[in-house]
Amino acid sequence: MSGFAAVYVGRFQPLHVAHVGTVLHALDHAPRVLVLLGSANLARSVRNPFGASERAAMFRAALHDVGVERGRVTFRPLPDRFDAEAWAADVREAAREVFGENSPVSLVGFEKDASTSYLRWFPVWERLVAPHRPGLNATDLRAAFLTGLPLPEGVPEPVRAFLARFALTPAFVRLQAEWAAVEAARAGLPPAAHLHEERWLHVQAEHVWLHTRTEVIGRGLWELPGRVLPPGEQPALPADAVFDHPARALVTPTAAHVTLGPPPASFPARPVPLVRALARPRRFHEDHHVILTRLLPGS
């Protein structure tokens, strides 16, 4: 065991045995491990069905099941920023808060695809390469869970128990409907479609104008007023800002063209106290809370 503390970043949506094995591998090399639960600021969706506290509870139960001392693993939520530098700064700050200013850190992970390219963003930290377990991924687990198929092997028993309880909740019913709607929306698009959307951000008198979604995808969530344009169509007028992170939208990569000011009358919206909106990131559809915070005057 080295003197390095270890940091392990992931979404764990949901947790599987490879995640547990990575923590065990890290604990063989470091006295303490910090697990950062990504996408902690995003609403419950087919991509992120479980909140940070739910994922931490699953992780703790699975680690307890294999005999890990509770005090050796710390869990912290990590928001998505859709900005690499800001996100990496959040990771470093979390490590400083947990381990101290000058503690040497190892970053744990296995670089399997673009989703783990972040492992190269911390050149000062050591790298602790996790063992790779091919054929096991959370995407397939989510698909099985949300479509009612048997869960594949590789799901720890405490996680299976959690998922069985979750399947009895209204949230699960909503997510199943959202899954079907997302798949249908994708099937209706051209291959490799990249869409555009028009959005308006209007802030006045300490209120922000928001629309509550009624569609199956993101039902009940707040969004900036506007619309997704049909395939091949682009906004007619230039926007004040464009947000085009490839992972920002649920259905397909979509660039949000945001105009500052009141939305046209054809896009209904109502004023919501700004302080309330800022305090509830998980009430927003996709990355709309991130857009709001980034474009606020003085941000």
LUMNU-160151 format. One record per residue: residue in one letter; x, y, z of N, C-alpha, C in turn. Coordinates in steps of 0.2 Angstrom, whole numbers, plus 5000, padded with zeros to 4 digits. Example, Ala and Ser with C-alpha at 12.3 -4.5 7.8 and 13.67 -1.06 7.14 Angstrom:
REM residues 2
A506649725039506249785039506649845039
S506449895035506849955036506450005039
END
This chain:
REM residues 299
M500449945000500050005000500450065000
S500350114995500750174995500450224999
G500750284999500550345003500050384999
F499950364993499450404989498750394991
A498350444991497650444991497350424984
A496850394983496550384976495950414975
V495850434969495150474967494850434961
Y494250414962493950374957493250414955
V493250424948492650464946492250424941
G491550424942491150394937490450414939
R489950384934489250404935488950344939
F489150284937488950224941488150214940
Q487950214934487150224933486950154929
P486850104933487050094940487650054941
L487850044947488450014950488449944947
H489049914945489149844944489749824947
V489949754946490449724950491149754948
A491249774941491849804939491949874943
H491449904945491549964949491849954956
V491549894959491749874965492449854965
G492649814959493249784959493849844958
T493649894955494049954954494249984961
V493749994965493850014972494249974976
L494149904975494549854979495249864976
H495349864970496049874967496349934970
A496049994970496350054973496450054980
L496050014984496250004991496849964992
D497049924987497649884988498249924987
H498149984984498750034983498650094987
A498150114990498050174993497650165000
P497850205005497450195011496750215011
R496650265007495950295006495750304999
V495150304998494850314991494250364991
L494350414987493750464986493350444979
V492750424980492350414974491950474973
L491950504967491650554965491050534960
L490450554962489850524959489650584954
G489750564947489650614942488950634941
S488850684937488150704935487650714940
A487950734946487550744952487050804952
N487150844947486750904946486150894941
L486150834938485650824933485050794935
A484450804932483850774934483850704932
R483450664936483350594934483050584927
S483450544924483250534917483550464915
V483350444908483550374906484350364906
R484650424906485450424906485650424913
N485350454917485550464924484950444929
P484750384929484150364933484150374941
F484850374943484850374951485250444953
G485050464959485350524961485950504965
A486350554967487050544970486950504977
S486450524981486350484987486150414986
E485750404981485550334979486150294977
R486550324973487150284970487650274976
A487750324980488250314986487950254991
A487250254992487050204996487150134993
M487050124986487150064983487950044983
F488350094982489050084983489250054990
R489050094995489250075002488950005003
A488349985001488149925003488549864999
A488649884993489049834989489749824992
L490149874994490749874997490749835004
H490249855008490149825014490049745013
D489749725008489649655007490249615005
V490749655003491449625002491949635007
G491749665013492149675018492549735019
V492349785015492749855015492549895021
E493149915025492949955030492650025028
R492150045031491750105029492150165028
G492650175033492950245034493550245028
R493650195024494150195019493950225013
V493250235012493050255005492550315007
T492650375004492250435005491950444998
F491250464998490850484993490750554993
R490750584987490550654986490250664979
P489650704979489350724972489850764968
L489750754962490150794957489750814951
P489650884950489150904945489450904938
D489050894933489250904926489250974925
R489851004922489851074920489851084912
F489951024908489951034901490551084899
D491051084903491651124902492251084906
A492651064901493251014904493651054909
E493851114908494251144913493851154920
A493251174920492851194926492751124930
W492651074926492451004929493150974932
A493650984929494350964931494450994938
A494351064938494451104944494051074950
D493451064948492951034953493250964956
V493550924952493850864954494450874959
R494850924957495450934961495250964968
E494751014967494551044974494250994978
A493850944976493550894980494150854983
A494650834979495250794982495550834988
R495650904987495950944992495550944998
E494850954997494450955003494450895007
V494550835004494550775007495150745010
F495750765006496350735008496850785010
G496750855009497150905011497550935005
E497850995006498151025001498750994997
N499150965001499750934998499850854998
S499250824999499250754999499350724991
P499850684990499850654984499250614982
V499050614975498450584973498550544967
S498250484967498250444961497550444958
L497450454952496850444948496750374946
V496150354948496050284946495550274940
G495750224936495250214930495550174924
F495150154920495350124914495150164908
E495550184903495350224898495050184892
K494450174892494050134887493850164881
D493650234882493350264876493350344877
A492950384873493050454874492750474881
S492250434884491950454890492550454896
T493050424895493550414900494250454898
S494150494893494750534891494950584896
Y494550604901494750644907495350624911
L495450554910496050534914496650564912
R496650594906497350634904497350704906
W496750724910496750794911497050814918
F497350764921497750784928498450764927
P498850794924499550774922499950774929
V499750814934500150814940500050744944
W499450724943499250664948499550594945
E499750554949499950484947499250454944
R499450394940498850354937498850294940
L498350264942498250194944497750164940
V498050124935497650094930497250034933
A496550034932496149984935496149924930
P496049864933495949804928495249814924
H495349794918494749804913494349734913
R493749744914493249684913492849694907
P493049664901492649674895491949644896
G491449674892490849644891490349674897
L490549714901490149734907490149814907
N489549844906489449914906488749934909
A488749994911488150014914487650034909
T487850054903487350064898486850004897
D487149944896486749884895486349864901
L486649884907486249874913485649914913
R485649974911485150024911484650004906
A484849984900484349954895483949894898
A484249844901483949794903483449814909
F483649854913483249874919482649904917
L482749954912482150004910481749964905
T481949914902481449874897481149814900
G481349804907481049744910481349674908
L481949674905482349614904482749594910
P482949534911483349504916483949544917
L484149564923484849594923485349544922
P485949564918486449524917486849504923
E487349454923487749444928488249504929
G488449514935488949564937488549624941
V487949614943487649664947487649634954
P488049674959488049654966487349644969
E487349594974486649584977486349644980
P486749684984486349744986486149794981
V486449794975486149834970485549804967
R485549734966484949704963484349714968
A484449714975483949734979483749804979
F484149844978483949914977483549924971
L483749894965483449904959482749874959
A482649814963482049784964481549834968
R481749864973481349914976481149974972
F481649994968481550054964481050044959
A481049984956480549964951479849964953
L479749974960479049984962478850054963
T479250104961479150174962478850204956
P478450264957478250304951478850324947
A479350344950479950364946480150314941
F480150244942480350194938479850194932
V479150204933478650204928478750264923
R478950314926479050374922479750364917
L480250334920480850324916480750264911
Q480350214912480150174907479850204901
A479350244903479050284897479550334894
E479950364897480450404894480950364890
W481150304892481550264888481250244881
A480550224881480250214875480250274871
A480050334874480050394870480750414867
V481250404870481950424868482050374862
E481950314863482050264857481650274851
A481050294852480650314846480850374843
A481050424847481350484844481950474840
R482350434842483050414839482850384832
A482350334833482150294827481950344821
G481650394823481350444818481850494815
L482450484817482950534815483450504809
P483750544805484250514800484850494804
P485150444801485750414805486250474807
A486550464813487050514815486750584815
A486150594816485850664816486150714821
H486250774819486550824824486050884823
L485650894829485050944828485251004831
H484851054830484951124833484251144837
E484351184842483751204846483851284847
E483251314847483251384849482951394856
R483351434860483151444867483151514869
W482751534874482851604876482951604883
L483351654886483451664893483351734895
H482751734898482551804900482551804908
V482851854911482951864918482751934919
Q482251944923482052014925481752014932
A481952074936481652084942481752014947
E482351984947482451934951482051864949
H481851864943481451804941481751784934
V481651714933481851694926481251654923
W481151664917480651644913480751564911
L480351524913480451454912479751414909
H479851364906479351324904479351254907
T478751224909478751164912478551114906
R478951064905478851014900478250974901
T477950954896477350914896477450844892
E478050844888478150784884478450734889
V478350674886478550614890479350614892
I479750644887480450654889480550714893
G480750704900480850764904480150784907
R479650754907479050774909479050804916
G478750864917478750904923479350944925
L479950934921480550974922480451044919
W480851094922480951154919481451154913
E481251204908481751214903481651284901
L482251304897482151374894481651374889
P481251424888480751424882481051414876
G480751374871481051374864480851304861
R481251284857481051224853481651184850
V481651124849482151084845481851094838
L482351104833482151114826482151054823
P481851044817481850984813482550964810
P482650904809483250884806483450934800
G484050954799484250994794484151074794
E483751094799483551164800483951194805
Q484151254804484651294809484251354810
P484451384816484151454818484251504813
A483651544812483751594807484151654809
L484151664815484551724818485151704822
P485651744823486251724827486051724834
A486351684838486151684845486751714849
D486551734856487051764860487551704863
A487351644863487851594865487551524862
V488051484861487851414858488151364863
F487751314865488051254869487951194865
D488551164864488451104859488851044862
H488951034868489250974871488950914869
P489250864866488950804863488550764868
A488650774874488250734879487650774882
R487550834880487050884884486350854882
A486150824877485450814875485350734876
L484750714877484650644878484550604872
V484250634867484050594861484650594856
T484950644854485450644849485850714850
P486450714848486850774849486450834846
T486450884851485950944849486351004851
A486351054847486651124849486151164851
A486151194857485751244859485951314858
H485551354854485751424852485251464856
V485651504861485251534866485251614865
T484651644865484651714864484451744871
L484751794873484651834879484051884878
G483451874882482951914881482251884881
P481751914881481051884881480951834875
P480651774877480451734871479951754867
P479851734861479251754857478651724860
A478051754859477451734862477251664861
S477451634855477351564853477651514858
F478051534862478451494867478251514874
P477751484877477451504883477951484889
A478051534894478451534899478151574905
R478351554911478151594917478751614921
P478651664925479251684929479251644935
V479851624937480051584943480551624946
P480551634953481051664957481751634955
L482151684954482851664952483151624957
V483151644963483451614969483251534969
R482551524968482251464968482551414962
A482551444956482851414951483551394952
L483951434954484651424955484751364960
A484351364965484451314970484151244969
R483851234963483551174961483851144954
P484451134954484751104947484451044944
R484251004949483950934947483150944945
R482951004945482251014942482251034935
F482851044932482951064925483051004920
H482751014914482950964909483650974906
E483950914905484650914902485050964905
D485351004901485851054904485651124905
H484951134905484751204905484851244912
H484951204917485251244923485951264922
V486351224919487051244918487051304913
I486651304908486551364903486351424907
L485851424912485651474916486251504920
T486551464924487051484928487651514924
R487851494918488351514914488251584911
L487551594909487451654906487151714910
L487051704917486851754921487351814921
P487051874921487551934922487951924928
G488651934927489051934932489351864934
S489151814930489351744931490051734928
END
